[in-house]
Structure formats: C-alpha cells, structure tokens
Amino acid sequence: MRKATLTVFAALLFGAWANAQSGGPPPGPPPEGPHRFRGEGGPAPFSFGMHAGKVVAGAPFSADATDQATQTLADGNTITHTISGHMARDSQGRTYIQHTINGGPLAQNGPVTIVFLSDPVAGYAYVLDPNKKTATRRAIKSPGEEAGGEPPRPPRPNSNNRVESDLGTQNINGVAAQGKSIVHTIPAGEMGNSKPIVSTSETWYSPDLQIPVMAKHNDPRSGSSVFALTNIVRGDPPASLFQVPSDYTVKDAPAGRGHRPPPPAQ
C-alpha cells in the first residue's frame, strides 16, 4: 500500500513540478495537507520557494530548508508533519531540490527522500528516487512553446477581503529580505461559517536570491506552517549536484497534456 501511495504521490509531484519548471503557468494552491507552505501566492508544492516557470541565472546559492506544518485538533491534540531538505542553484539556473519527508502516511515506515533536478541548459527535468536509484526524466518546454491544455489558474481571493502590508527589510538568516504580510478574511456565511475566518501569511523574500527565505502561515481550518532557509551559502555549488548519478537508471515520463515527448537520449 505504501509503495503504491508513494508512486502516485511522486507522479503527482512530478506533474506539478515539471510544469512549474517548464515555463507553464504556476500551479494553483495545492490541496489541503501539511506537506507544503500554505501561504497565498507562496511556493509551489515541495518547491521550497523556487520560482515557477522562471530560470534564474547569475544568482547561485545553496541552503538547508525546512517546512513544518502543525494542525491542532479540537481536543487539543496536535498533528505535525515536517519536510527537511537541501536546495541549490548554479550560475546557469540549474536547480537541485532534495526533500526528506518525516511523518504522515508516506513516512510510516521511516523517512522518505525525493530529489528534483531541473537542467534548463540541457532541457530536462528529473525526479530521482535514491532508494531505487532511478531517475524519471521529462523534457522542459522552450520559453516560446505553447502550453496548450494547461488548466487555468484559480481566481485569487476577493481583494476586498485581502489586506497586504509592507514589513520593510530585515536580515533573515544572513540574507537581506523584504517582508510582506497578508490577512485574508472569509466573511461569516460565505461558506457556511457562523463567524469570519481569518488567515494570516508572512513572507520574507530575498531580491538577490529571488526566492523566499522565510514564510509563515496560519489558518484556523488547517493549522500553521513555517518554511525557512538556513545555512545559506552564496556561490556555485559542485557541478555534480545537478547531474544524475551514473549508477541510476533513467526512464522517460509518459507524455502528458501540454508536454512534448523527450528527444532521444544522446
């Protein structure tokens, strides 16, 4: 059961992540669950803040990352799920994102690790399974390629119920970051709620790295989540980090809507 669940889960992740890396529109808010930062306009699922559909060159770095979600039940019991990992980007815009999932149905038998590679130079994106030593490959669409068949983005929350505030600039874990807070209110009665539902988000964005370095979100319906980058190092990581290990078996992902099939391997 766990193997089948993990296979489906990885396939869904690859679909959303490959679309984000291939120039298509950023995915909409992911389904409710603890395995991602829940902030409005925040990172895509498991992306740890990497920009969707944008290749960032000339801003290399590496960092550790954590994404922890906590839900408090009516009886005071709490459910906590944590994703920890490492992320990196080189001067050419290639990215490495490694996640280790602790807690939840996917990690019932121990931590689960998944690695995402995006190589816009070679034109491929990969999902690596370190346990099986396999790499699932998908071709990245060129910037001018049509993204036909992609689902439309869901509408943003009503701006009348959404208040944004500038928090200024602070040093967050050694990086200058610009802060923004968002308070979103669902009026009483809009979705059967007897009282207004208020959710809050706080995001600290680094203009130099072009990613969030910290993000917090709280929603009474789903709980709270905190995403943070630590041990941030500027400069190019080792080139080997962005390459599929030589002992991995590479297989092509099935072609889906809006994705061209990968070219033959050289």
C-alpha positions in Angstrom: 0.0 0.0 0.0 2.8 2.4 0.9 4.7 1.7 -2.3 1.6 2.4 -4.4 0.8 5.5 -2.5 4.3 6.8 -2.9 4.3 6.0 -6.7 1.1 8.0 -7.2 2.3 10.8 -4.9 5.6 11.1 -6.9 3.8 11.1 -10.2 1.5 14.0 -9.0 4.5 15.9 -7.7 6.4 15.5 -10.9 3.5 16.7 -13.0 3.1 19.9 -10.9 6.9 20.4 -10.5 7.8 19.8 -14.2 5.0 22.1 -15.3 6.4 24.8 -13.0 9.9 24.3 -14.3 8.9 24.2 -18.0 7.6 27.7 -18.5 3.9 26.9 -18.0 1.7 28.9 -15.6 2.5 28.4 -11.9 0.2 25.8 -10.3 -2.7 26.9 -8.2 -2.9 26.4 -4.4 -2.2 22.7 -3.7 -4.9 20.6 -2.0 -5.2 20.9 1.8 -2.5 19.0 3.5 0.6 19.6 5.6 3.2 18.9 3.0 3.8 22.4 1.7 3.8 26.0 2.7 0.2 27.2 2.6 0.7 30.9 2.1 -1.3 32.7 -0.5 0.9 33.1 -3.6 3.6 31.1 -1.8 5.9 28.4 -3.1 4.5 25.6 -5.2 4.2 22.2 -3.6 7.6 21.0 -2.4 9.4 23.7 -4.3 10.8 25.3 -1.2 10.3 28.6 -2.9 11.9 28.1 -6.3 10.3 30.3 -8.8 7.8 28.6 -11.1 8.4 28.9 -14.8 11.5 31.1 -14.4 15.1 30.3 -15.0 17.3 32.4 -12.6 20.8 32.7 -13.8 23.7 34.5 -12.1 22.4 34.0 -8.6 24.0 30.8 -7.4 23.5 29.5 -3.8 22.9 26.5 -1.6 20.9 26.2 1.6 19.2 23.9 4.0 15.4 24.1 4.1 12.6 23.0 6.5 8.8 23.2 6.0 6.8 22.2 9.1 3.1 22.2 9.4 1.1 21.8 12.6 -2.6 21.1 13.0 -4.3 21.4 16.4 -7.4 19.3 16.8 -10.5 20.3 18.8 -9.4 18.1 21.8 -6.0 19.8 21.9 -4.2 17.0 20.2 -1.7 18.1 17.5 -0.5 16.6 14.2 2.9 17.7 12.9 4.4 16.9 9.6 7.9 18.1 8.6 9.8 18.2 5.3 13.5 18.9 5.6 16.0 19.1 2.8 18.6 20.9 0.8 18.3 23.2 -2.3 20.8 24.7 -4.6 21.0 26.7 -7.8 24.1 27.3 -10.0 25.0 30.3 -12.2 23.3 28.8 -15.2 20.0 28.4 -13.5 20.1 24.7 -12.9 18.3 23.7 -9.7 18.6 20.9 -7.1 15.8 20.3 -4.5 16.1 17.4 -2.1 13.2 16.6 0.3 13.1 14.2 3.2 9.5 13.7 4.5 9.1 12.8 8.2 5.7 11.9 9.5 2.4 11.3 7.7 1.2 8.3 5.7 4.1 8.4 3.3 6.7 8.1 6.1 5.0 5.5 8.2 8.0 3.1 7.8 10.7 5.8 8.0 11.7 9.0 6.3 11.2 9.2 2.5 13.6 11.1 0.3 12.9 12.5 -3.2 15.2 14.7 -5.3 14.2 17.1 -8.1 16.7 18.3 -10.7 16.0 20.9 -13.3 18.5 21.5 -16.1 17.3 24.2 -18.5 20.7 24.1 -20.2 20.2 20.5 -21.3 16.4 20.8 -21.5 15.5 18.2 -19.0 13.9 17.9 -15.6 14.3 14.8 -13.4 12.8 13.2 -10.3 15.3 10.9 -8.5 14.4 8.0 -6.2 17.5 7.4 -4.1 16.2 4.1 -2.8 15.6 2.5 -6.2 18.4 4.5 -7.9 16.1 5.6 -10.7 15.6 8.9 -12.4 12.3 9.8 -14.2 13.0 12.3 -17.0 10.8 14.9 -18.7 11.8 17.4 -21.4 11.5 21.0 -20.4 9.4 23.1 -22.9 11.2 26.0 -24.5 10.1 29.5 -23.4 8.2 30.2 -26.6 6.4 26.9 -26.7 2.6 26.9 -26.3 1.3 25.5 -23.1 -1.9 24.2 -24.5 -4.1 22.0 -22.3 -2.8 23.5 -19.1 -5.6 24.1 -16.6 -6.5 27.8 -15.9 -5.3 29.3 -12.7 -7.9 29.6 -10.0 -9.1 33.1 -9.1 -7.3 35.0 -6.4 -9.2 35.7 -3.2 -11.5 38.7 -3.2 -9.3 41.7 -2.9 -11.9 43.4 -0.7 -11.2 40.6 1.9 -7.4 40.6 1.4 -5.1 43.2 3.1 -1.4 43.4 2.3 1.1 45.2 4.4 4.8 46.0 3.8 7.0 44.8 6.6 10.2 46.5 5.4 13.6 44.9 5.0 15.3 42.7 7.6 18.3 40.4 7.7 16.9 36.9 7.7 19.4 34.1 8.3 22.2 36.2 6.9 20.3 37.5 3.8 18.6 40.8 3.3 14.9 40.2 2.7 11.8 42.2 2.0 8.8 41.3 4.2 5.1 41.3 3.3 2.1 40.2 5.3 -1.3 39.2 4.0 -4.5 38.9 6.1 -7.3 37.2 4.2 -10.9 37.2 5.7 -13.7 34.9 4.7 -16.9 36.8 5.8 -19.4 35.0 8.0 -21.9 32.9 6.0 -19.8 32.8 2.8 -19.0 29.1 3.1 -21.4 28.1 5.9 -19.2 29.6 8.6 -21.0 31.3 11.5 -18.1 33.6 12.2 -15.4 35.2 9.9 -12.4 33.0 9.2 -9.1 34.9 9.2 -5.9 33.5 7.8 -2.5 35.3 8.0 0.6 34.9 6.0 4.1 36.5 6.4 6.7 36.1 3.6 10.3 37.3 3.6 11.7 37.5 0.0 15.3 37.9 -1.0 15.7 40.1 -4.1 19.3 38.9 -4.5 18.4 35.2 -4.5 14.9 35.7 -6.0 13.3 33.3 -3.5 11.6 33.5 -0.2 13.9 32.8 2.7 11.2 32.5 5.3 7.4 32.2 5.2 4.8 31.7 7.9 1.1 30.9 7.5 -1.8 30.4 9.9 -5.3 29.2 9.0 -7.8 28.1 11.7 -9.1 25.5 9.2 -5.8 23.7 8.6 -3.3 24.9 11.2 0.0 26.7 10.9 3.1 26.2 8.7 6.6 27.6 8.8 9.1 27.5 5.9 12.7 28.6 6.3 16.1 28.6 4.6 19.2 28.3 6.8 22.9 27.8 6.3 22.7 29.9 3.1 25.9 29.9 1.1 26.4 32.2 -1.9 28.3 30.9 -4.9 28.2 27.9 -7.2 27.7 24.5 -5.6 29.6 21.5 -7.1 28.5 20.8 -10.7 27.9 17.1 -9.8 25.0 18.1 -7.7 22.9 18.9 -10.8 23.8 15.6 -12.6 22.0 12.3 -12.4 24.4 9.8 -10.7 26.0 7.4 -13.2 24.6 4.3 -11.3 21.0 5.5 -11.7 18.6 4.1 -14.3 17.0 6.9 -16.4 13.5 6.4 -17.8 11.2 8.9 -19.6 8.0 10.0 -18.0 4.8 9.5 -20.1 4.0 12.5 -22.2 1.1 14.4 -20.7 -1.1 17.3 -21.7 1.0 20.3 -22.6 4.3 18.4 -22.6 6.2 17.4 -25.7 7.8 13.9 -25.6 11.5 14.0 -24.7 14.0 13.8 -27.6 16.1 10.6 -27.9 18.9 10.3 -25.5 22.3 11.1 -26.9 
